[in-house]
Amino acid sequence: MTNARLRFATSALIALTTSSGLACHSMGPRTVARSRFDYAAAIGDSWKRLMLLNIVKLRYADPPVFLEVASVIDQYTLEGIVNASGVFPGAIPDEDVFSATAIGRYGNRPTITYQPLYGEHFTRSLLTPVKPASVFSMVQAGWPIDAVFRACVRAMNGINAPGFSVDARPADPRWEPLLAAFRRLQLASALDLRVQREKGAERVLLVIRPGVSEELAADGRFIREALGIQPGLGELELVFGLLPRNDRELAMQTRSMLEVLGELALAIDVPAAHEADGRAAPSSRGSAAPQPGFRIHSSESRPGDAFVAVPYRDHWFWIDDRDFLSKRSFSLLILVGALAESGTPAQLPAVTISTGE
């Protein structure tokens, strides 16, 4: 073997050995960024599509069905085999032989477990109204109070919100002015939530901050007068119900998750033929929408720029990605769904990733 060939054989052997060492290096840390974010995005997108599908199904009197991702187990494997052999000068006259082989094997075997929601826990989650404290928790988190109330509240101290279902009560003319006054106080950071625990019981208080401008003070007076609250009272106890027991309570009759879904289903632009032949429920009464600015479109072809889209009955139903108000209302709906959970907490998806060598 010539010196050049010997140097080549040595270099090839070193390269193969080095690549083998790299292949055997632990894959674990390098899979975190890819697996964690890819699965989070996939689960989030699937939940959006399932929520939209159930809204559409309710418009067609089709019962909603929810399927949770119970667990994700993802296993990565990487194996490598390197063989090298050589015959050097003197072993076989006039011949010099060098050979090398490398074999690699990569595997990715995900196992995803789905769990249908049914039974008592599922029924409670759909039919139990959202707690008034949870409604204001969303407000404290920065969601617009008028949008939250339109989605979740049926009445406050006997003042009815507009309803769009068949048995809905007529709307009170004070409802929209009340929402506008609450919204101005929220924007001025003049609303707060306080929780007091006394003898094992928990009281949730809505605090209207004093010392604000005259315009905001007027909003506070209007809210107290409209709701029948004691003049000048700065702390209102939140309770569930249609009517308060005294002039220091804010009684809220909130909606269940099923009600929220059903109301928003009336904001779907279903094909005219489906309404005409009785396949889908007719549009909401009057010109008002269940959630102003919220709209679900339908088309025979798949939309090109959709925030979320699902096929149903040979049509596509979708929310436009350029429609910010509809996207915000839809995201609020998903949050309401999480707050509607009652009883035993739902089991969250567990993601297990095996990344051994």
C-alpha positions in Angstrom: 0.0 0.0 0.0 1.3 3.4 -0.9 1.7 6.1 1.6 -1.1 8.1 0.0 -3.5 5.2 0.2 -2.4 4.5 3.8 -3.2 8.1 4.7 -6.6 7.8 3.0 -7.5 4.6 4.8 -6.4 6.1 8.2 -8.5 9.2 7.6 -11.6 7.2 6.6 -11.3 5.1 9.6 -11.0 8.1 11.9 -14.0 9.8 10.2 -16.1 6.7 10.6 -15.1 6.3 14.3 -15.9 10.0 15.0 -19.3 9.8 13.3 -20.1 6.7 15.3 -19.2 8.5 18.5 -21.5 11.4 17.6 -24.3 9.0 16.8 -24.0 7.4 20.2 -24.2 10.7 21.9 -27.4 11.2 23.9 -30.3 12.6 21.8 -32.4 13.7 24.8 -31.7 17.4 25.0 -32.0 18.0 21.3 -35.5 16.5 21.1 -37.0 18.8 23.7 -37.4 21.9 21.5 -38.8 20.0 18.6 -41.1 17.6 20.4 -42.4 20.0 23.1 -43.5 22.8 20.8 -44.7 20.6 17.9 -47.0 18.6 20.2 -48.2 21.7 22.0 -49.1 23.3 18.6 -50.7 20.2 17.3 -52.9 19.7 20.4 -53.9 23.3 20.5 -54.9 23.3 16.8 -56.9 20.1 17.2 -58.7 21.5 20.2 -59.7 24.7 18.2 -61.0 22.5 15.4 -63.0 20.3 17.7 -64.5 23.3 19.5 -65.6 24.9 16.2 -67.0 21.6 14.9 -69.2 21.3 18.1 -70.5 24.8 17.6 -71.4 24.0 14.0 -73.0 20.7 15.1 -75.3 22.4 17.6 -76.6 24.6 14.8 -77.7 21.4 13.1 -79.1 19.9 16.3 -76.3 17.4 16.4 -75.0 16.7 19.9 -71.5 17.8 20.8 -68.8 15.2 21.3 -65.4 16.0 22.9 -62.3 13.8 22.7 -59.4 14.7 24.9 -55.8 13.8 24.3 -55.1 11.7 27.4 -51.4 11.0 26.8 -48.6 11.3 24.3 -45.7 8.8 24.4 -43.0 9.5 21.8 -39.9 7.3 21.5 -36.8 8.1 19.6 -34.1 5.6 18.7 -30.8 6.0 17.0 -28.4 3.1 16.3 -25.1 2.9 14.5 -22.8 0.1 13.4 -19.3 0.7 11.9 -17.1 -2.0 10.4 -13.6 -1.4 9.0 -11.0 -3.9 7.6 -7.8 -3.6 5.8 -4.9 -5.7 4.2 -1.6 -4.0 4.4 1.6 -4.5 2.3 3.3 -7.9 2.9 0.1 -9.8 3.7 -0.8 -10.4 0.1 1.8 -9.6 -2.6 1.0 -6.8 -5.0 -2.4 -6.2 -3.3 -3.5 -3.6 -0.8 -7.1 -3.6 0.3 -9.1 -1.4 2.6 -12.8 -1.5 3.2 -15.2 0.2 5.6 -19.0 0.1 6.1 -21.3 2.2 8.3 -25.0 1.4 9.0 -27.4 3.8 10.8 -30.9 3.4 11.9 -33.3 6.2 13.2 -36.8 5.6 14.6 -39.6 7.7 15.9 -42.6 5.9 17.2 -45.3 8.1 18.8 -48.2 6.6 20.7 -51.2 8.9 21.4 -54.1 8.0 23.6 -57.5 9.6 23.2 -60.2 9.7 25.9 -63.8 10.5 25.1 -65.6 12.8 27.6 -68.9 11.3 28.8 -70.8 10.4 31.9 -71.5 12.5 35.0 -68.4 14.7 34.8 -69.0 15.6 31.2 -72.6 16.4 31.9 -71.7 18.7 34.8 -69.1 20.4 32.7 -71.6 21.2 29.9 -74.6 22.0 32.1 -73.2 23.7 35.2 -73.1 27.5 34.9 -69.8 29.3 35.2 -69.2 30.7 38.7 -69.5 34.5 39.0 -66.1 34.7 40.5 -64.6 32.9 37.5 -66.3 35.4 35.2 -64.6 38.3 37.0 -61.3 36.4 37.1 -61.3 36.6 33.3 -61.9 40.3 33.6 -59.0 40.7 36.0 -56.8 38.8 33.5 -57.5 41.5 31.0 -60.4 40.3 28.9 -62.9 43.1 28.0 -65.7 42.9 30.6 -68.4 43.6 28.0 -67.3 40.7 25.8 -67.0 38.4 28.9 -70.5 39.3 30.1 -72.1 38.9 26.7 -70.7 35.4 26.5 -71.2 34.2 30.1 -74.0 36.2 31.8 -77.7 35.9 31.4 -78.8 38.4 34.0 -77.5 40.7 36.8 -79.8 41.5 39.7 -82.8 40.8 37.5 -81.6 42.8 34.4 -81.7 40.4 31.5 -79.1 40.1 28.8 -80.3 39.7 25.2 -81.0 36.1 24.4 -81.2 34.4 21.0 -82.5 30.9 21.9 -86.1 30.0 21.5 -87.0 30.4 25.2 -84.8 33.6 25.8 -86.3 36.4 27.9 -86.6 39.9 26.4 -83.5 42.0 26.9 -83.6 44.9 29.4 -82.8 48.3 27.9 -80.4 48.9 30.8 -78.1 46.0 29.8 -75.9 47.6 27.2 -75.5 50.9 29.2 -74.4 48.8 32.2 -71.8 47.0 30.1 -70.5 50.3 28.8 -70.2 51.7 32.3 -68.4 48.6 33.6 -66.0 48.7 30.6 -65.1 52.3 31.3 -64.4 51.4 35.0 -62.3 48.5 33.8 -60.2 50.6 31.5 -59.5 53.0 34.4 -58.4 50.1 36.7 -61.3 51.0 39.0 -62.6 47.4 39.4 -61.0 44.7 41.6 -61.8 41.3 43.0 -61.3 40.4 46.7 -61.7 37.0 48.3 -62.4 36.8 52.1 -62.4 33.6 54.1 -64.5 33.6 57.3 -65.1 30.5 59.4 -64.4 28.1 56.5 -66.7 30.1 54.1 -65.5 32.1 51.2 -66.9 35.4 50.1 -66.0 37.0 46.8 -66.3 40.8 46.7 -66.3 43.1 43.7 -64.6 46.3 44.6 -65.4 49.6 42.9 -62.4 51.8 43.6 -63.2 55.3 45.0 -61.3 58.5 44.2 -61.8 58.4 40.5 -62.8 61.2 38.1 -66.3 62.6 38.1 -67.2 60.8 34.9 -66.2 57.5 36.4 -68.0 58.3 39.7 -71.1 58.9 37.6 -70.7 55.4 36.1 -70.4 53.9 39.5 -73.6 55.7 40.7 -75.4 54.5 37.5 -74.3 50.9 38.1 -75.5 51.0 41.8 -78.8 52.6 40.9 -79.6 50.2 38.0 -78.7 47.1 40.0 -80.5 48.3 43.2 -77.2 48.5 45.1 -76.9 50.6 48.3 -75.8 54.1 47.3 -72.0 54.7 47.8 -71.3 51.0 48.6 -67.8 50.2 47.4 -67.8 46.4 47.9 -70.5 44.1 46.3 -70.7 40.5 47.3 -70.8 38.2 44.2 -73.5 35.5 44.3 -75.1 33.2 41.8 -78.8 33.8 41.1 -81.4 35.8 39.3 -82.2 38.2 42.2 -80.1 39.4 45.2 -81.1 38.8 48.8 -80.2 42.4 49.8 -78.9 45.7 48.5 -75.3 44.7 49.0 -75.2 41.7 46.6 -74.5 41.4 42.9 -76.5 38.3 41.8 -75.4 37.0 38.5 -77.2 34.3 36.6 -74.4 32.9 34.4 -74.6 30.6 31.4 -73.4 27.0 31.1 -70.9 25.9 28.5 -73.7 24.3 26.5 -75.6 27.6 26.5 -72.6 29.6 25.4 -72.0 27.1 22.5 -75.6 27.2 21.5 -75.7 31.0 21.4 -72.6 31.3 19.3 -73.9 28.7 17.0 -76.5 31.2 15.9 -73.7 33.4 14.5 -72.8 30.9 11.8 -73.5 31.9 8.2 -75.0 28.5 7.3 -75.9 27.8 3.7 -79.3 29.3 2.9 -80.5 26.0 1.6 -79.8 24.3 4.9 -82.0 26.8 6.7 -84.7 26.7 4.1 -85.2 22.9 4.2 -85.0 22.7 8.0 -81.5 21.1 8.3 -80.2 23.9 10.5 -81.7 26.2 13.1 -82.9 29.6 11.7 -80.8 32.7 12.3 -81.1 34.6 15.5 -84.0 36.9 16.0 -83.6 40.5 15.1 -80.4 42.1 13.8 -78.3 41.8 16.9 -75.6 39.1 17.1 -75.1 36.9 20.1 -71.5 38.2 20.4 -71.0 41.4 18.4 -68.2 41.0 15.9 -68.2 37.2 16.1 -68.8 35.4 12.8 -68.4 31.9 11.4 -68.4 31.7 7.6 -69.3 28.7 5.4 -68.3 27.8 1.9 -68.2 24.8 -0.4 -64.5 25.0 -0.9 -61.7 25.0 1.7 -60.8 28.6 2.7 -57.3 29.9 2.0 -56.8 32.2 5.0 -58.5 30.7 8.0 -57.8 30.9 11.7 -59.6 27.6 12.2 -61.6 25.6 9.7 -63.6 22.3 9.8 -65.5 20.3 7.2 -69.1 19.4 7.9 -72.0 18.3 5.6 -70.0 18.8 2.4 -69.2 22.4 3.4 -66.3 24.2 5.2 -67.0 26.3 8.3 -64.3 28.7 9.3 -63.2 31.9 11.1 -61.2 34.4 9.0 -57.7 34.9 10.2 -58.0 38.6 9.6 -61.1 38.9 11.8 -59.5 39.8 15.1 -62.8 40.2 17.1 -64.0 36.8 16.0 -60.6 35.2 16.9 -60.7 36.9 20.3 -64.3 35.7 21.0 -63.3 32.2 20.0 -60.3 32.2 22.3 -62.5 33.4 25.1 -64.8 30.5 24.4 -62.0 28.0 24.9 -61.1 29.7 28.2 -64.8 29.6 29.3 -64.7 25.8 28.5 -61.8 25.4 30.9 -63.6 27.4 33.7 -66.8 25.3 33.2 -65.0 22.2 34.5 -66.6 21.2 37.8 -66.2 18.4 40.3 -63.1 16.3 40.0 -60.5 18.2 38.0 -60.0 16.8 34.5 -56.8 14.9 33.8 -54.4 17.0 31.7 -52.6 15.4 28.8 -49.3 13.7 29.8 -46.5 13.8 27.2 -43.8 11.1 27.7 -40.8 11.2 25.4 -38.2 8.4 25.5 -34.9 9.7 24.1 -32.5 7.0 25.2 -29.5 6.2 23.1 
